[in-house]
Structures are given as C-alpha cells and as structure tokens.
C-alpha cells in the first residue's frame, strides 16, 4: 500500500552551483542535448522557495526545459535572516540578478538569453530588462504583478496605506525582517477558503498514487514560506503598492530610472483565470508600456502555481519559446 510522505524530496533535477554571493546561488541545470542558442535564465519570487519549479521527477518545469533542449539557470536568492534586514529591491537587482546573469552569459558562452520571471520574480525581471535589455532576446512573465493599483480583496488596506492611515514601518524596523509566518498567514487570508479545499481534493483522490505524490510536494511548498527583509518589504509597500511606480513612473534602482519602454525583447505574458493572489488585471498592463514589436498575452485556466507544477510546459508557452529560439 502506498504511504504518502509529508516531507517528500524536492529539487532533484541535476544541477550545479556556478556562482554564490551572500545567501544567493546561481544554479545551472544542463540539458541532455542542448538544442538552442538561447539558454533560459529563471528569476523566482522573493517570498517563496523556488523548488516549485522543480518539484520532482515528471513534476518539474525545469525538467521540461531541459528535456526540450534548453540549458537552464536559476538565481536562487536564498533565505534572508536578521543580518539581511537592510536588503532592498535595488540589492536584488544590482547585487544578485545583474551579476548572476553576467555569470550565466559567460558560462553559456552566449550573449542572447530567454529570461523568465515568476510572480514577484517577474516584477524583478521586468525591472532588470528595463535597465539593460541588450542580451535578453525573449522575456516571459508568469503571473507577475506590474500594476499594483488594484488588489480587490485588499481594497481597505490599500486605501489606508495610500491615505497614510496605515503605519507599519516602525514595527517592521523593530522586527528587522517580516517572519515567514506573517507571509504565510497574509497569503492564507487572501486565498481562503482555497487554503483548505485542496485537502478535500486529496481526500477524494487519495487512492491515486501520482496525484498524492504531487499533492504532498505542492503542499510542502505552499507551507514553506521564507522571511522578507524589512527594507524590501517597506519598498514593496511604498514604491510598488502605494505609489504604483511601475506604472506611474518614478521607480529608480541605484539612482537609475526604470522605464518599461526600454524593453524591446520578444514578450510573452501569461496569467490565470482563477488567481486571487495576482489577478490578470495586475499582469496585463505591461503590454501597453513596453516597446516590444512581438508581444503576446495569454490567459490560462487554473490558479497561481498550476502552470509551473507540471510535467510539461504550458502548450502556448512551449510553442512560443520554440518559435522564438535559435536552433543550434
């Protein structure tokens, strides 16, 4: 009889650490047979662990990239601790993404990449691409918030923040970092009752071994939040959510203004129909702000994490990526 493990092994694809800084690691996942000039550079969120992209054998988006012939790199930011409380969005871009990308270029011996960002990682990838678009042939953004003006379920909190009635900065400064429990319960508050419905789904399909294994891995990731550096959280709250600088302008990284019109890469943006965390209204507005001549927006069925926890790439993404990559 199959026994469901509540601590399943994750992140099992073959990988090598090729660059490290502080708690960040750049991982290289080699394809068995590289078929395309453009390798893939993955940027994941800063509030979850990136192993959602590599849950397990036949449940891994990274595995799907490798099987399709793409060498793949992942910038893993690691888990911030109290000593990282002053870490900012500027640091994520300038100290980790930019040098990590340069290291990936040297390793791949290529000056042309596909950059894929997931959730807040896509927000960071957009900033990165706007600051230097020279080596990014393709940019793919998956359920990535760009327009922070409309979170329907948090409208009262947003209004209080924008009216200067919500004062959290002193508390955040005293804590140093926002603990993972706060991130978890804030997310649970937003997505309830979905936080519990997956247990009913498991009960209904508990006899299916493959489903149960995937459920265990997904459930592990869902509960496995990481802390957020206090300076990062304040910057997200003020520059992104309150002032919506990604859309309205005025966002600077180390003194350099972020202008999304500097993005000329081929662009694929996709969102899902049932995503209370990042609804499509937060993702689609970038389509009107970039200078890309080749750009597509796709709306899928499903929820926030369903597109990445899969055996295969989503079909429109696989076809788009193949059409926009250079065969070797």
LINRA-V77049 format. One record per residue. N is the residue number from 1. RES is the residue in three letters. OMEGA is omega in whole degrees, -180 to 180 (none if undefined). D_LAST is the distance of its C-alpha to the last C-alpha in Angstrom with 2 decimals. Layout:
N;RES;OMEGA;D_LAST + N;RES;OMEGA;D_LAST
This chain:
1;UNK;-178;46.87 + 2;UNK;177;43.81 + 3;UNK;-178;44.59 + 4;UNK;178;42.73 + 5;UNK;179;41.72 + 6;UNK;172;42.31 + 7;UNK;-175;40.25 + 8;UNK;176;37.09 + 9;UNK;179;34.27 + 10;UNK;177;31.39 + 11;UNK;-172;28.14 + 12;UNK;179;27.34 + 13;UNK;178;23.54 + 14;UNK;-178;22.35 + 15;UNK;-180;22.27 + 16;UNK;175;23.05 + 17;UNK;-178;25.01 + 18;UNK;178;23.47 + 19;UNK;179;25.93 + 20;UNK;173;29.40 + 21;UNK;-176;32.04 + 22;UNK;-180;35.36 + 23;UNK;-177;34.63 + 24;UNK;178;31.00 + 25;UNK;171;28.03 + 26;UNK;-179;24.31 + 27;UNK;176;22.74 + 28;UNK;178;19.31 + 29;UNK;-177;18.17 + 30;UNK;171;15.38 + 31;UNK;178;13.41 + 32;UNK;177;14.10 + 33;UNK;-179;10.52 + 34;UNK;-175;7.93 + 35;UNK;-173;5.48 + 36;UNK;177;5.14 + 37;UNK;-175;5.89 + 38;UNK;169;9.36 + 39;UNK;-179;11.41 + 40;UNK;177;14.73 + 41;UNK;-174;18.05 + 42;UNK;175;21.07 + 43;UNK;-178;24.58 + 44;UNK;-176;27.37 + 45;UNK;179;31.04 + 46;UNK;180;33.70 + 47;UNK;177;36.29 + 48;UNK;176;34.60 + 49;UNK;-171;32.70 + 50;UNK;-178;28.94 + 51;UNK;171;29.01 + 52;UNK;179;29.34 + 53;UNK;-178;25.51 + 54;UNK;-174;25.73 + 55;UNK;-178;29.06 + 56;UNK;179;28.57 + 57;UNK;-178;26.79 + 58;UNK;175;25.83 + 59;UNK;-168;27.15 + 60;UNK;176;24.31 + 61;UNK;177;21.97 + 62;UNK;176;20.04 + 63;UNK;179;19.85 + 64;UNK;176;18.56 + 65;UNK;-179;15.69 + 66;UNK;180;14.87 + 67;UNK;180;15.36 + 68;UNK;176;12.95 + 69;UNK;179;10.09 + 70;UNK;166;10.87 + 71;UNK;-171;12.31 + 72;UNK;177;15.61 + 73;UNK;179;18.43 + 74;UNK;173;21.98 + 75;UNK;-179;24.80 + 76;UNK;-174;27.91 + 77;UNK;-179;31.02 + 78;UNK;-175;33.37 + 79;UNK;-179;36.97 + 80;UNK;176;39.20 + 81;UNK;-174;42.75 + 82;UNK;-179;45.89 + 83;UNK;179;44.87 + 84;UNK;-173;41.90 + 85;UNK;-179;44.28 + 86;UNK;179;43.59 + 87;UNK;-177;39.80 + 88;UNK;173;38.84 + 89;UNK;177;35.98 + 90;UNK;-180;35.69 + 91;UNK;179;35.15 + 92;UNK;-179;32.45 + 93;UNK;-169;30.51 + 94;UNK;-175;31.41 + 95;UNK;-175;31.86 + 96;UNK;-175;29.21 + 97;UNK;-177;26.45 + 98;UNK;178;25.98 + 99;UNK;177;26.08 + 100;UNK;179;24.10 + 101;UNK;178;21.27 + 102;UNK;178;21.48 + 103;UNK;178;21.38 + 104;UNK;178;18.24 + 105;UNK;179;16.58 + 106;UNK;-178;17.81 + 107;UNK;-178;16.82 + 108;UNK;-176;13.17 + 109;UNK;-176;13.24 + 110;UNK;176;12.05 + 111;UNK;-180;14.34 + 112;UNK;-174;12.91 + 113;UNK;165;13.79 + 114;UNK;178;15.09 + 115;UNK;-180;18.70 + 116;UNK;179;20.70 + 117;UNK;-178;24.46 + 118;UNK;178;26.99 + 119;UNK;180;30.69 + 120;UNK;173;32.05 + 121;UNK;175;28.72 + 122;UNK;174;27.52 + 123;UNK;178;30.53 + 124;UNK;179;29.53 + 125;UNK;178;25.89 + 126;UNK;177;27.40 + 127;UNK;179;29.60 + 128;UNK;-179;26.83 + 129;UNK;180;24.73 + 130;UNK;-179;27.94 + 131;UNK;179;28.70 + 132;UNK;-174;25.39 + 133;UNK;-170;22.76 + 134;UNK;-170;20.81 + 135;UNK;-179;17.76 + 136;UNK;179;17.77 + 137;UNK;-177;15.59 + 138;UNK;176;16.74 + 139;UNK;179;20.03 + 140;UNK;-179;21.26 + 141;UNK;-177;24.93 + 142;UNK;-179;26.45 + 143;UNK;-173;30.27 + 144;UNK;-180;30.54 + 145;UNK;176;33.92 + 146;UNK;177;34.00 + 147;UNK;-176;37.43 + 148;UNK;-174;39.97 + 149;UNK;-170;43.01 + 150;UNK;169;43.43 + 151;UNK;-170;43.69 + 152;UNK;-176;46.20 + 153;UNK;-180;47.36 + 154;UNK;-172;47.93 + 155;UNK;-179;49.70 + 156;UNK;177;52.91 + 157;UNK;-179;51.13 + 158;UNK;179;49.13 + 159;UNK;179;52.30 + 160;UNK;179;54.08 + 161;UNK;-177;51.30 + 162;UNK;178;51.24 + 163;UNK;180;55.04 + 164;UNK;178;55.14 + 165;UNK;-179;57.02 + 166;UNK;-173;54.57 + 167;UNK;-178;54.85 + 168;UNK;-171;52.45 + 169;UNK;180;51.52 + 170;UNK;178;54.52 + 171;UNK;-180;53.84 + 172;UNK;179;50.16 + 173;UNK;-180;51.23 + 174;UNK;179;53.65 + 175;UNK;-177;51.14 + 176;UNK;175;48.39 + 177;UNK;175;45.70 + 178;UNK;-174;45.64 + 179;UNK;-178;45.87 + 180;UNK;179;43.52 + 181;UNK;178;46.50 + 182;UNK;177;46.95 + 183;UNK;-177;43.33 + 184;UNK;-176;43.64 + 185;UNK;173;46.92 + 186;UNK;177;45.96 + 187;UNK;180;43.02 + 188;UNK;179;45.35 + 189;UNK;-177;47.83 + 190;UNK;-172;45.32 + 191;UNK;177;43.87 + 192;UNK;4;47.11 + 193;UNK;-180;47.89 + 194;UNK;-180;44.22 + 195;UNK;-177;44.63 + 196;UNK;-174;46.85 + 197;UNK;-178;45.70 + 198;UNK;175;42.87 + 199;UNK;176;45.62 + 200;UNK;178;47.14 + 201;UNK;178;43.83 + 202;UNK;180;43.64 + 203;UNK;-178;47.25 + 204;UNK;-175;46.56 + 205;UNK;-174;43.55 + 206;UNK;179;44.55 + 207;UNK;-179;44.53 + 208;UNK;-173;40.80 + 209;UNK;-178;39.15 + 210;UNK;179;35.57 + 211;UNK;-178;36.92 + 212;UNK;179;39.22 + 213;UNK;178;36.53 + 214;UNK;179;34.34 + 215;UNK;-179;37.53 + 216;UNK;180;38.48 + 217;UNK;178;35.18 + 218;UNK;-179;35.24 + 219;UNK;177;38.92 + 220;UNK;-179;38.31 + 221;UNK;-178;35.79 + 222;UNK;-178;38.15 + 223;UNK;-169;40.95 + 224;UNK;179;38.92 + 225;UNK;178;39.20 + 226;UNK;178;39.09 + 227;UNK;178;41.43 + 228;UNK;178;40.71 + 229;UNK;-176;41.76 + 230;UNK;-179;44.83 + 231;UNK;177;43.59 + 232;UNK;-178;40.39 + 233;UNK;179;42.51 + 234;UNK;179;44.90 + 235;UNK;176;42.16 + 236;UNK;-177;40.64 + 237;UNK;-174;44.15 + 238;UNK;-175;45.23 + 239;UNK;-174;42.32 + 240;UNK;-175;40.30 + 241;UNK;-176;42.78 + 242;UNK;-173;45.99 + 243;UNK;176;44.80 + 244;UNK;-173;41.52 + 245;UNK;175;40.08 + 246;UNK;-179;36.52 + 247;UNK;-173;38.02 + 248;UNK;-178;41.17 + 249;UNK;178;39.76 + 250;UNK;178;41.12 + 251;UNK;178;38.64 + 252;UNK;175;37.98 + 253;UNK;-176;35.92 + 254;UNK;176;37.54 + 255;UNK;-180;39.27 + 256;UNK;-176;36.25 + 257;UNK;179;36.54 + 258;UNK;-180;33.92 + 259;UNK;-176;33.29 + 260;UNK;178;30.90 + 261;UNK;176;30.77 + 262;UNK;180;28.58 + 263;UNK;177;25.69 + 264;UNK;-178;23.45 + 265;UNK;166;20.34 + 266;UNK;-170;19.36 + 267;UNK;171;21.82 + 268;UNK;178;22.41 + 269;UNK;174;25.79 + 270;UNK;-179;27.23 + 271;UNK;-179;30.62 + 272;UNK;-174;32.84 + 273;UNK;-175;36.16 + 274;UNK;-177;38.09 + 275;UNK;179;37.38 + 276;UNK;-180;40.60 + 277;UNK;-179;38.86 + 278;UNK;179;36.50 + 279;UNK;-174;37.43 + 280;UNK;-180;35.24 + 281;UNK;177;37.69 + 282;UNK;-174;36.46 + 283;UNK;-169;32.75 + 284;UNK;-175;32.69 + 285;UNK;179;34.45 + 286;UNK;-178;31.41 + 287;UNK;-178;30.20 + 288;UNK;-174;33.00 + 289;UNK;-178;32.55 + 290;UNK;177;28.98 + 291;UNK;-179;27.94 + 292;UNK;176;24.67 + 293;UNK;-180;24.50 + 294;UNK;-177;22.19 + 295;UNK;-177;23.97 + 296;UNK;173;25.00 + 297;UNK;-178;27.62 + 298;UNK;178;27.85 + 299;UNK;-177;30.94 + 300;UNK;165;30.73 + 301;UNK;175;33.54 + 302;UNK;-175;34.27 + 303;UNK;-168;35.00 + 304;UNK;-173;33.67 + 305;UNK;-173;31.82 + 306;UNK;-176;31.07 + 307;UNK;-176;27.59 + 308;UNK;-179;26.25 + 309;UNK;-172;28.33 + 310;UNK;177;26.63 + 311;UNK;-175;24.82 + 312;UNK;168;22.11 + 313;UNK;171;20.82 + 314;UNK;-170;23.22 + 315;UNK;179;22.15 + 316;UNK;178;22.04 + 317;UNK;-179;20.00 + 318;UNK;-180;17.39 + 319;UNK;-180;17.17 + 320;UNK;-178;17.24 + 321;UNK;179;14.50 + 322;UNK;-178;12.13 + 323;UNK;-176;13.41 + 324;UNK;178;12.97 + 325;UNK;-176;9.46 + 326;UNK;-180;6.46 + 327;UNK;177;3.80 + 328;UNK;none;0.00
